[in-house]
Amino acid sequence: MLLVNSLFVVGLLVASACGIPVDDSTRDLAVNLPDALLPAASTTTEAPTPTETVQIYLARVDEDDRQVLEPVDREIKGDGSINVILAEVFAGPSAVEQDAGLISPFAEGSSVIGTVLDGGLLEVHLDTLNGFPDDDSAGNRLAFAMLVCTADRLVIGAEIDRVVVLLAGPDTLEAINVPVSDGEPPVEGAPVTCDNYQSFLPIQSGN
């Protein structure tokens, strides 16, 4: 026992001589590491949402007091789907575009809820017609001209040659009779094209 106690005392003396403090209880040691030894900070960088430039039709009144379609550029976010492009038609002109004389017959109240493209025939699904002029007027036909001609002539990368508009009902979608400005009125639910709205197309120089 005397030998053990002697060794313990010697150990304490050696520890004290080396500058190592001895505590009766355990403790945590805080260590300041150089920056190079610290773990890298966790950072999350979100990629910016891609945008692309597309075209839609708005309208203006020309020098002959005619309402005519005019293509305008739109910078859109998303995947550039037909839904996103046609939604810009319903949005109407910006404040800058209004100052430049561009107009739209649309009011708030209608949205594109889906599209289906099959063999050149584009189905445009609308929730309501509340955003359209509610009478058989030039404004109502202009609204459909903007929608149909944007789909028929300005959507890049999709082979669209006919458009049919379907309205959401309680249980199903029903094709509507789209008003036109030129040609024979389509039968109920029949597709239309931009050729059915020649009266709203600008007169080409030389014609």
C-alpha positions in Angstrom: 0.0 0.0 0.0 2.9 2.3 0.8 4.4 1.7 -2.6 1.1 2.5 -4.4 0.7 5.8 -2.5 4.2 6.7 -3.2 3.7 6.2 -7.0 0.5 8.3 -6.9 2.4 11.2 -5.2 5.2 10.9 -7.8 2.6 11.0 -10.6 1.1 14.2 -9.2 4.5 15.8 -8.9 5.4 14.9 -12.5 2.1 16.3 -13.8 2.6 19.5 -11.9 6.1 19.8 -13.2 4.9 19.5 -16.8 2.3 22.2 -16.4 -0.7 20.0 -16.8 -3.5 21.0 -14.4 -5.1 18.2 -12.5 -8.8 18.5 -11.7 -10.8 16.4 -9.3 -13.7 16.2 -11.9 -13.9 15.9 -15.7 -14.4 19.0 -17.8 -14.8 19.9 -21.5 -11.9 21.5 -23.2 -12.6 24.2 -25.8 -10.1 24.1 -28.7 -9.7 26.9 -31.1 -8.9 25.3 -34.5 -7.4 27.2 -37.4 -10.0 28.1 -40.1 -8.4 25.7 -42.5 -9.3 22.8 -40.1 -12.9 23.8 -39.5 -15.6 22.0 -41.5 -17.0 23.9 -44.4 -20.1 26.0 -43.7 -23.3 24.6 -45.2 -24.6 26.8 -48.0 -27.6 26.3 -50.2 -27.7 28.3 -53.5 -31.0 28.2 -55.4 -30.6 28.4 -59.1 -32.5 31.3 -60.6 -35.8 30.4 -62.3 -35.2 30.3 -66.0 -37.1 32.7 -68.2 -37.8 32.8 -71.9 -39.3 35.3 -74.4 -42.5 34.3 -76.1 -45.0 36.3 -78.2 -48.7 36.8 -77.7 -51.4 38.9 -79.5 -52.8 42.0 -77.9 -54.7 44.6 -80.0 -54.6 48.3 -81.0 -56.7 50.7 -82.9 -55.1 51.5 -86.3 -55.3 54.7 -88.3 -58.5 53.4 -90.0 -60.1 53.1 -86.6 -59.9 49.3 -86.8 -59.1 47.0 -83.9 -56.2 44.9 -85.1 -54.0 42.3 -83.5 -50.4 43.1 -82.7 -47.8 40.7 -81.5 -45.9 41.6 -78.3 -43.0 40.0 -76.5 -43.5 38.5 -73.0 -40.8 37.4 -70.6 -42.2 34.4 -68.8 -41.0 32.1 -66.0 -41.7 28.4 -66.0 -41.5 25.7 -68.6 -42.9 27.8 -71.5 -45.9 25.6 -71.7 -49.0 26.6 -73.8 -50.9 27.2 -70.5 -48.3 29.8 -69.4 -48.3 31.5 -72.8 -52.1 31.7 -73.1 -52.3 33.0 -69.5 -50.4 36.1 -70.7 -53.2 36.8 -73.2 -55.7 37.0 -70.4 -53.3 39.2 -68.4 -53.7 42.0 -70.9 -51.3 44.9 -71.6 -48.9 46.2 -69.0 -48.9 49.9 -68.0 -46.1 50.6 -70.5 -48.0 48.8 -73.3 -51.2 50.7 -72.5 -49.2 53.9 -72.8 -48.1 52.7 -76.3 -51.7 52.2 -77.3 -52.2 48.5 -76.8 -55.6 47.3 -75.6 -57.4 44.2 -74.5 -61.1 43.3 -74.3 -60.5 40.9 -71.4 -61.6 41.6 -67.8 -60.6 39.5 -64.8 -62.5 36.3 -64.3 -61.2 33.7 -66.8 -58.2 31.4 -66.5 -56.7 28.6 -68.6 -57.0 25.5 -66.5 -55.5 23.1 -69.1 -54.6 22.4 -72.7 -54.4 19.2 -74.7 -52.6 19.0 -78.1 -53.5 16.1 -80.3 -52.6 15.9 -84.0 -52.6 19.7 -84.5 -55.8 20.2 -82.6 -55.4 22.2 -79.5 -58.0 22.0 -76.7 -58.0 25.1 -74.5 -59.8 24.4 -71.2 -61.3 27.5 -69.4 -62.7 27.7 -66.0 -65.3 30.4 -66.9 -66.1 32.9 -69.6 -66.5 35.7 -67.1 -63.4 37.5 -68.4 -64.9 37.7 -71.9 -67.3 40.5 -73.1 -70.7 38.9 -72.5 -72.4 39.9 -75.7 -72.0 39.1 -79.4 -69.9 42.2 -80.0 -66.7 43.1 -81.8 -65.0 43.0 -78.4 -66.1 39.4 -77.8 -64.8 38.3 -81.2 -61.6 40.2 -80.6 -61.0 38.4 -77.3 -61.3 35.0 -79.1 -59.2 36.2 -81.9 -56.4 37.1 -79.5 -56.6 33.7 -77.8 -57.0 31.6 -81.0 -54.4 33.4 -83.1 -51.8 33.4 -80.3 -52.2 29.6 -80.1 -52.4 29.1 -83.9 -49.6 31.4 -85.0 -47.3 32.4 -82.2 -46.7 29.3 -80.1 -43.2 28.1 -81.1 -42.4 24.4 -81.1 -46.0 23.1 -81.3 -47.7 22.2 -84.5 -51.1 23.8 -83.9 -53.5 24.4 -86.8 -56.9 24.2 -85.1 -58.3 25.4 -81.7 -61.3 24.3 -79.8 -62.4 25.9 -76.5 -63.9 23.8 -73.8 -65.6 25.2 -70.7 -65.5 23.5 -67.3 -68.8 22.3 -66.1 -69.9 20.6 -62.9 -68.8 17.2 -64.0 -67.1 17.5 -67.4 -65.7 19.8 -70.0 -68.0 21.0 -72.8 -66.9 22.5 -76.1 -68.4 25.9 -76.8 -69.5 27.6 -80.0 -66.6 30.1 -80.5 -67.7 33.3 -82.2 -65.8 34.3 -85.3 -65.5 37.4 -87.4 -64.9 35.8 -90.8 -66.1 32.8 -92.7 -69.0 30.5 -92.0 -70.0 30.3 -88.3 -68.7 27.0 -87.0 -71.1 24.3 -85.9 -71.5 23.9 -82.1 -68.2 22.9 -80.6 -66.2 22.8 -83.9 -62.6 24.0 -83.9 -61.6 27.4 -85.4 -58.3 28.9 -86.8 -56.8 32.3 -87.0 -58.2 32.5 -90.6 -61.6 32.9 -88.9 -60.4 36.3 -87.7 -59.0 37.9 -90.8 -60.9 41.2 -90.0 -58.6 41.6 -87.0 -55.3 41.0 -88.8 -53.3 44.0 -89.8 -53.4 44.9 -93.5 -50.1 44.1 -95.0 -48.3 46.9 -96.9 -48.9 46.5 -100.6 -52.4 44.9 -100.2 
